[in-house]
Amino acid sequence: MFTENPVTVISSRRTVPEAEIEEFFASAEKERQKRFKDKYNYDIVKDTPLEGRFEWIQLKPRRR
């Protein structure tokens, strides 16, 4: 059995500024877009195919 005094843990919660949250998610989104562009040679932001390993063709929607 321990005879030492218990240690008090103090929580240091802080509110994260909105700008910091936005910056975090914007950075993550840009990285995701870059990975997709590099992998599939397609720019999802501009909705444009790029030169590379895949050949992209535009499909016409079927009429019902």
Wavefront OBJ file of the C-alpha trace (Angstrom):
o trace
v 0.000 0.000 0.000
v 1.253 3.480 -0.850
v 1.669 5.996 1.923
v 2.560 8.911 -0.359
v 0.240 11.840 -0.842
v -1.942 11.563 -3.951
v -0.917 13.778 -6.852
v -3.465 16.315 -7.979
v -3.898 16.448 -11.743
v -4.875 19.824 -13.112
v -6.592 19.856 -16.466
v -5.339 22.561 -18.785
v -8.166 22.841 -21.265
v -8.135 25.775 -23.622
v -10.371 26.934 -26.374
v -8.679 26.672 -29.739
v -9.114 29.818 -31.848
v -11.327 29.372 -34.902
v -8.528 30.562 -37.213
v -6.253 27.802 -35.911
v -8.941 25.181 -36.544
v -9.548 26.512 -40.057
v -5.824 26.485 -40.808
v -5.524 22.894 -39.584
v -8.370 21.614 -41.772
v -7.361 23.704 -44.802
v -3.883 22.226 -44.616
v -5.267 18.693 -44.328
v -7.599 19.276 -47.279
v -4.772 20.608 -49.471
v -2.666 17.559 -48.646
v -5.579 15.256 -49.518
v -6.059 17.047 -52.850
v -2.336 16.774 -53.640
v -2.271 13.044 -52.871
v -5.281 12.489 -55.146
v -3.739 14.605 -57.928
v -0.433 12.755 -57.707
v -2.062 9.326 -57.596
v -4.766 9.741 -60.264
v -3.425 12.644 -62.372
v -6.696 14.515 -61.886
v -7.193 17.953 -60.344
v -10.352 17.650 -58.233
v -10.365 21.382 -57.441
v -10.423 22.444 -61.101
v -12.230 19.246 -62.197
v -9.563 18.782 -64.868
v -7.608 15.741 -66.034
v -3.816 16.048 -66.011
v -1.056 14.364 -67.982
v 0.007 11.100 -66.406
v -0.600 7.431 -66.087
v -4.401 7.515 -66.483
v -6.262 8.603 -69.601
v -9.414 10.417 -68.640
v -12.403 10.650 -70.971
v -15.587 12.630 -70.483
v -18.752 10.556 -70.378
v -22.139 11.774 -71.475
v -24.998 11.091 -69.082
v -27.623 8.631 -70.313
v -31.068 9.965 -71.034
v -33.956 7.983 -69.669
l 1 2 3 4 5 6 7 8 9 10 11 12 13 14 15 16 17 18 19 20 21 22 23 24 25 26 27 28 29 30 31 32 33 34 35 36 37 38 39 40 41 42 43 44 45 46 47 48 49 50 51 52 53 54 55 56 57 58 59 60 61 62 63 64
